[in-house]
Amino acid sequence: MKNAKLFAAIFCAVIFLYSGAAVYAFDFERDVSSKFFWTKAYKKKHPAPTNRMPKTVEEYYQEVNKASDKAKEIPSPKFEKDSKLVDLPDPSILVIKYNDPPGKVEINLNDLKKKRKINSIGVVSPQYDRLVYSAVYYYPSTKTAGSELYLINLDTSKTVQTRIEDAHVNHGRKVLFKTEMDSLDLDIQKTLTVVDWSVDGKRLAFKEKISYSPDGLWKTNLYVYDFETGKVKELSEVRDAILYYWRKNYNLRFKDLRWDIYPVGWDALNPERIIVFAYAATGENPKFLGAWSVDYKGHRAMLLSPVSTQFDITQNGSCLKSEYLN
């Protein structure tokens, strides 16, 4: 009996060793053939499988988060707006005149600090071939704001309504002008606002408002972009003329006074000139410093009236009715 058991044990051991040797020989043969006899084309077509299962719970959650982030990156089939799109109002709303009443259009900046960027309403030229708008950017680290003025050429082969609607998508947006920003100036906000197009659509009047957060509005500068020359002209001569007039005739020096100009639009009687009102801050009732006129080249600034604000101002540009307009 003992011999029979011993024989069985020896037989099993032999079978086990033989099978292990066979498996080892097979694995060795397969390993050798995979390293020396497989072609590059075969290995490229049949890559070795890899184990991508996470080893820890932390790795598992990392993989889940990566998959979630990739899912977020899939573009939505819906029409979405981004920084390359003009935030215009609903294009189904009727087109109206822009600078009406004159000089009253301003950018709504109530949500600037929250959104970090605000686009103005798009203003279309009298010939309906160009659209301009401005964007204001807020930088919370320095509490500053800068602005850029953009141009979009409209497709004149389409109807007026359609070409304005298509301006929602940026086609060759061009920067016409941008405010200068000094990183050392804290709490300074600079915004650009369209005043109006000239009647022939060759020039664009716009203003730059500079404010200091603790004190409010500081200064307004008037500019004209000339599409024939592609250059911007600052009409600083009108400010110089106002200072000179009040100093010479009334011995008033505005160095220590807060005063500013308010561009209202192009003069209907002289389409090459822009009318500007001026005010001094004197408490609840600002002092009127006169109605002034200056041509688009910055020449021949003149006083129109020291008391009257009744002038015929053209409304040349058009826009879509929006919340920016009261």
Secondary structure as UniProt FT lines:
FT   HELIX           2..36
FT   HELIX           40..45
FT   HELIX           57..73
FT   TURN            83..84
FT   TURN            91..92
FT   STRAND          95..97
FT   TURN            102..103
FT   TURN            110..111
FT   HELIX           112..115
FT   STRAND          117..119
FT   STRAND          123..124
FT   TURN            126..127
FT   STRAND          130..139
FT   TURN            140..143
FT   STRAND          144..153
FT   TURN            156..157
FT   HELIX           160..165
FT   HELIX           166..168
FT   STRAND          174..178
FT   TURN            183..184
FT   STRAND          188..197
FT   TURN            199..200
FT   STRAND          203..212
FT   TURN            213..215
FT   STRAND          216..226
FT   TURN            227..230
FT   STRAND          231..234
FT   HELIX           237..250
FT   HELIX           254..256
FT   STRAND          259..267
FT   TURN            271..272
FT   STRAND          273..280
FT   TURN            283..284
FT   STRAND          287..295
FT   TURN            296..297
FT   STRAND          302..305
FT   STRAND          318..320
FT   TURN            323..324
//
